[in-house]
Amino acid sequence: MDAEHVLGGLDSWNGLAAATPAGLTFTMTRTQPVRPRRAPGPGRVWGARLPAPSVVYLVYANSGLGDPINYAAPVAVLPGLSWQTYPLSPGGSYAFAVRAQAVATGLVETNVDCALAIVLGPTGADISLQPNQPTGLRIVPLAGGSILVQWAYLAANRATSPLGFRVYAQAGTTPQYQTPAATVPYAAGQCAYSTILAGPTGGGLYTVGVRAYNAVAEESNTNTATASLTTTGPSPVDALAATAS
């Protein structure tokens, strides 16, 4: 994830990071503006002077629970442009940021742009590009005991677009997430989705959940919708009468 900040109008920085089994490795590249100066004699070309302020880099982090970055106290002070984090726990949602501090004055710039986030799956794999969760889940009982499942999906960006949606269903009030009852493909630009499922034999409560997935991971939302279904027909016909004609 790229980010940039400015230190006293002199320096800009691009922050990059890569996941490793033991944590995260930061790599920052420094870009300084070229400040031209005129050469003293005729026929000479313009020269360049690169300012080199003495700075260190303060790394800030959240707690790994998806909370905001804590800028009150840095977790590391770096003299150089790379850093290996402490071990990151599987299942965590981490965020890190970097600010520059002038050694001579102790002043710290206050950018909020040079930051990145990483989400780890249960095995510690980077699943930051997993899709967002569907919204607006609802189910509608249909005649004969089947159910109409409806939901919406708002794509955040192309990198996290899903390949499709897995619909999970179970009799009772808790769906199982091992085997989907249906899979619905994602269509770019489409917001509303639906599918029809056969309800449980004998009717009763039926609970459904929908999760989006892509090549990175299946997101793990636990939003559900429950409906009471019936598979019985209408009341029997009575008082039958016939007229000869």
C-alpha positions in Angstrom: 0.0 0.0 0.0 1.5 3.3 -1.0 1.3 6.5 1.0 3.1 9.8 1.1 3.7 12.6 3.6 5.7 15.8 3.8 8.3 16.8 6.4 8.6 20.5 6.7 8.1 20.9 3.0 11.5 19.3 2.3 11.0 15.6 2.0 8.4 13.2 0.7 8.2 9.5 1.5 6.6 6.5 0.0 5.8 3.7 2.4 5.6 0.0 1.3 5.2 -3.2 3.3 5.2 -6.9 2.7 3.9 -9.7 4.9 6.2 -12.4 6.2 5.4 -15.4 8.5 7.0 -13.6 11.4 5.3 -10.2 10.8 5.5 -7.3 8.5 8.5 -5.7 6.8 8.4 -2.0 6.1 10.4 -0.5 3.2 10.3 3.3 2.7 11.8 5.1 -0.2 12.9 8.7 0.3 12.3 11.3 -2.5 13.8 14.7 -2.0 13.1 17.6 -4.3 16.0 18.9 -6.3 16.8 22.5 -5.4 18.5 24.2 -8.4 21.3 26.7 -7.9 22.9 28.9 -10.6 26.5 28.1 -11.4 28.9 31.1 -10.9 30.4 31.4 -14.3 29.1 31.9 -17.9 28.6 28.8 -19.9 28.0 26.6 -16.8 24.9 24.5 -16.4 22.5 24.6 -13.5 23.5 22.4 -10.6 21.4 20.8 -7.9 21.6 20.7 -4.1 19.8 18.0 -2.1 19.0 19.0 1.4 19.6 16.2 3.9 17.8 16.9 7.2 18.6 14.6 10.0 15.5 12.6 10.9 14.3 9.4 12.5 11.0 7.6 11.8 8.3 6.9 14.4 6.2 3.8 13.8 2.7 3.8 15.3 0.2 0.8 15.4 -3.2 -0.3 16.5 -3.8 -3.3 18.8 -4.5 -5.7 16.0 -8.3 -5.7 16.6 -9.3 -3.4 13.8 -9.1 -0.4 16.0 -7.7 3.0 15.0 -3.9 3.6 15.0 -2.7 5.0 18.4 -0.6 8.1 17.6 0.0 8.8 21.3 3.1 6.6 21.6 5.3 5.0 18.8 6.0 1.3 18.9 9.4 1.8 17.2 11.9 4.5 16.4 13.8 3.9 13.2 17.1 5.4 12.1 16.7 3.8 8.6 14.1 3.0 6.0 13.0 -0.5 6.9 11.5 -2.3 9.9 10.5 -5.8 10.8 7.5 -5.8 13.1 6.9 -7.9 16.1 5.0 -11.2 15.4 1.4 -10.7 14.3 -1.3 -13.0 15.5 -3.4 -14.9 13.0 -6.9 -13.5 12.7 -5.7 -10.0 13.5 -6.6 -6.8 11.7 -3.5 -4.6 12.0 -2.7 -1.0 11.0 0.6 0.8 11.0 1.7 4.4 10.3 5.0 6.2 10.0 5.9 9.8 10.9 9.2 11.6 10.6 10.9 13.4 13.5 13.6 16.0 13.2 16.5 15.0 15.5 17.7 18.5 16.1 14.4 19.9 17.3 12.4 16.9 18.2 9.5 18.1 16.1 7.3 15.5 14.6 5.2 16.0 11.4 1.6 15.0 11.8 0.6 13.2 8.5 -2.2 10.7 8.6 -1.6 9.5 5.0 1.5 7.3 5.4 -0.4 4.3 6.8 -1.3 0.8 5.8 -3.5 -2.0 7.0 -3.2 -5.8 6.9 -5.7 -8.4 7.8 -4.5 -11.9 8.6 -6.6 -15.1 8.2 -6.8 -18.0 10.7 -3.6 -19.4 9.3 -1.7 -16.1 9.3 -2.0 -15.6 5.6 -2.6 -12.0 4.3 -6.3 -11.7 3.4 -6.3 -7.9 3.2 -7.9 -8.1 -0.3 -10.8 -10.3 0.7 -14.2 -8.9 -0.4 -16.5 -6.8 1.6 -19.5 -8.5 3.2 -23.0 -8.4 1.5 -25.7 -6.2 3.0 -29.4 -6.2 3.2 -29.9 -9.9 3.6 -33.6 -11.0 3.6 -35.5 -14.2 3.0 -39.1 -14.6 1.7 -41.0 -17.8 2.2 -42.6 -19.1 -1.0 -45.4 -21.5 -1.7 -44.4 -25.2 -1.3 -41.8 -24.5 1.3 -39.0 -22.9 -0.8 -37.5 -19.6 0.1 -36.3 -16.5 -1.9 -32.9 -15.2 -0.6 -32.1 -11.6 -1.5 -29.0 -9.4 -0.7 -27.0 -6.5 -2.0 -23.4 -5.9 -2.6 -21.5 -2.6 -2.9 -18.0 -3.0 -4.4 -15.4 -1.0 -2.5 -12.7 -1.3 -5.2 -11.7 -3.6 -8.1 -8.9 -5.2 -6.1 -11.4 -6.6 -3.5 -14.2 -7.5 -5.9 -15.7 -11.0 -5.2 -15.9 -13.9 -7.6 -19.3 -14.8 -6.2 -21.4 -15.4 -3.1 -21.9 -18.6 -1.1 -25.4 -19.0 0.4 -25.5 -21.1 3.5 -28.7 -22.5 5.0 -29.7 -24.7 7.9 -33.0 -25.7 9.6 -33.2 -24.0 13.0 -31.7 -20.6 14.0 -28.0 -21.1 13.2 -26.6 -21.7 9.7 -23.7 -24.0 8.9 -20.8 -22.6 7.0 -19.2 -25.8 5.8 -21.2 -26.6 2.6 -23.1 -23.8 0.7 -26.6 -24.5 -0.4 -26.1 -22.3 -3.5 -23.3 -20.3 -5.2 -24.2 -17.1 -7.1 -21.6 -15.4 -9.4 -20.7 -11.8 -9.0 -21.4 -9.4 -11.9 -19.4 -6.1 -12.0 -21.7 -3.2 -11.5 -24.7 -5.3 -10.2 -25.9 -4.4 -6.7 -28.9 -6.7 -6.1 -28.7 -10.5 -6.0 -31.1 -13.3 -5.3 -31.5 -17.1 -5.4 -34.3 -19.6 -4.5 -33.6 -22.5 -2.1 -35.6 -25.5 -1.3 -36.7 -25.3 2.3 -36.4 -28.0 4.9 -38.6 -31.0 4.7 -41.5 -30.6 7.1 -41.2 -26.8 7.3 -40.2 -25.0 10.5 -37.5 -22.3 11.1 -34.9 -21.9 8.4 -31.8 -19.6 8.8 -29.7 -18.3 5.9 -26.3 -16.5 5.7 -24.5 -15.2 2.6 -20.7 -14.7 2.3 -18.7 -13.1 -0.5 -15.5 -14.8 -1.7 -12.7 -14.2 -4.1 -9.3 -15.8 -4.9 -7.9 -14.4 -1.6 -10.5 -15.6 0.9 -14.1 -15.9 1.9 -15.1 -13.1 4.2 -16.6 -14.3 7.5 -19.6 -12.2 8.3 -22.2 -13.8 10.6 -25.3 -11.8 9.5 -28.3 -14.1 9.1 -32.0 -14.0 8.3 -34.5 -16.5 9.7 -38.1 -17.4 8.5 -40.7 -19.8 9.5 -41.7 -22.1 6.6 -44.6 -24.4 6.0 -44.9 -27.3 3.6 -48.6 -28.0 4.4 -51.3 -27.3 1.9 -54.4 -25.3 2.4 -57.4 -26.6 4.5 -59.2 -29.5 3.0 -62.3 -29.0 0.8 -65.6 -29.8 2.4 -69.3 -29.3 1.8 -69.0 -30.6 -1.8 -72.2 -30.3 -3.8 -73.1 -31.3 -7.3 -76.0 -30.2 -9.6 -77.3 -32.4 -12.4 -77.4 -30.7 -15.7 
